[in-house]
Amino acid sequence: MFEEKQPAVSVDKLTWMYEQMVKIRYYEDQMVEAYTEGKSPVFNIGEGPVPGEMHLATGQEPAAAGMMVHLTKDDTVTAPHRPHHHAIAKGVDLKKMTAEIFGKESGLGKGKGGHMHLFDPEVKFSCGGIVAAGIPHAVGAAMANKMKGKDWVAVAFIGEGAANAGAFHESLNLAALWNLPLIVVVEDNSYGISVPKTASTSVESNDLRASAYGVAGAYVKDNDPIAMYKASEEAVNRARNGQGPTIIEIQTYRFLGHFQGDPELYRDKDEVPGLRARDPIMKLRQQLADAEKMSEQELEEIETRAKKEVDEAYQFARDSDYPKPEAALNDVFTS
Amino acid sequence: METAKKRMLTGNKAMAEAIAQEMENDQNVFVLGEDIGKYGGIFGSTQGLIEKFGPERVLDTPISETAFIGAAIGSAAEGMRPIAELMFVDFFGVCMDQIYNHMAKIPYMSGGNVRLPMVLMTAVGGGYSDAAQHSQTLYATFAHMPGMKVVAPSTPYDLKGMMTSAIRDDNPVVFMFHKSLQGLGWMDQLDYAVGHVPEESYTVPLDKANVMREGKDVTIVGIQMMTHYAMEAAERLAADGIEAEVIDLRSLAPIDKDTIIKSVKKTHRLVVVDEDYRSYGMTAEVAAIVSEEALYELEAPIKRLAIPDVPIPYSHVLEDFVLPGPDKIVEAVKQMMDEA
């Protein structure tokens, strides 16, 4: 049990994690607003400044912050269709990311990708809209790291639904076989869209599947950022030291629907208030105040800084121009 | 005349030589796939590579096409130049997500910020009773979808030169090699599976068709085996006084419209021959290009020869019936000339 033997995590690391989590939460809150623009009174998915599907990670911040605190820009991260928390914690250019989500020319993909397809090679971040498909890409990055003789690692974030896809099995077998510096983080937010984990998954938690591949497994319960920190630290060290892959499953919370506009008829009305009562950001804030004796003023400074960065990113996105229509014909080939 | 012994190679050795030379030139080039190590590739495409470069750069994979093609994508994004082999193109069904949703789209979706310099090589074609799951070419399936260069060389010279170009290209290239043109000892021994291949490294462009034979009466467009069948047909037609111009398409995407149009403007007749399914295929694409850009040059309706929209059957009498060949091409051309 992680909570029983939690070693001290430096206040710097905790502060970094707290700032990332606040930034992510505020970013997603702003996105709820931006996404809603132009979609009322009648919800039309194609309308407003942010059209299309929108999968937000509100509540899932600990997985991203607890892992990314151990990574550098040389480590690779692949993320799924719900990628904002990973992108923010990995240090993706927030202005360009937001501009991409607004479909602007200044976006990461010049408006060709959108929120599920964010690519920032500067910090080795990518994501995609096909469940489980990013795992093999992380395997490839891990292969490249090993071939280049670097101690860089590759982390594939997936949802618990992706652990039932063939790509999960193929990738873990390959990574274990070749002893690659790969970590798969399974974020169990309880639902694959509407289907609960109990109706989709034959084991209680996916770290149990690690034994099928002869790799290490770790389980983080109750969305605990510090337990996530610890499990990630062990996994990253293992990977950097050439000791092979790890599967970490974290029990996390999805405060919002699968996507914005999800009527959420499949879950009890009391469920989300219950989850919000165990908000990991509030818990970490409490811990920083109590255990680390951080003052209210210090905490507010962190929060203000994070929010300012997000506000500036949204402003940049709104102020940016749309691409020229005929730019749709560019970039099919890169040279 | 300088005919100091021309160096002759089979198709597979020409391909493997290109890969070996690029692996020597560039440490980032590596090969992965099923049975590509000690076996040398089921169709000989990687023959001799593991002996030269070792298992660190010539990686036998488990039967996990999604994982290893996806890994090729992931490593290419990190600056490596992987060559992944999909043993038979027919196996695309188990890994098309990685090929089409990722390999072909990531460069575009990233606004050109992510480059994927990789080659996906794969064996195509039938004619040896391997039935419906091991005999397709699927040329059009791949060429239909944007984001991939799709090439299908027909001669040992082009197999080497186009493989070298494919490896050096910064975009994903689907490199289709025809099993019957590899010159393997355990298949039909075909003269055109052996040809002159210079030892030194050279490139052949990935976007240019090749006029294999000049003629004034009719243009026959083919690719891989169909190009060679068109050449056989052209020789027989010549005996009857019909001069066919034969175009080896070589590249399906991008397609070299100019060479096709130029030829049709000269011959005013067009026959397109394909070892892929007829509907929505290469024959339709070439016919559409000519209809759009040179319709009034035509003196007869275009003729198309292709697999008649059935899976490839096993029994050789059945397979022979559905595959275009020299007889059918001769017949189509003669019919066309008579109609005129």
Interface residues (C-beta under 8 A of the other chain):
Chain A: T76 T78 G107 L108 G109 K110 G111 K112 G113 H117 F119 D120 P121 K124 S126 G128 I130 A133 I135 P136 H137 A138 V139 G140 A141 A142 M143 A144 N145 M147 A154 G166 A167 E170 S171 N173 L174 L177 N330 D331 V332 F333 T334 S335
Chain B: F30 E56 T61 P62 S64 T66 A67 F68 I69 G70 A71 A72 I73 G74 S75 A76 A77 E78 G79 M80 P82 D97 Q98 N101 H102 I106 P107 Y108 M109 S110 G111 G112 N113 V114 R115 L116 P146 G147 K149 D169 D170 N171
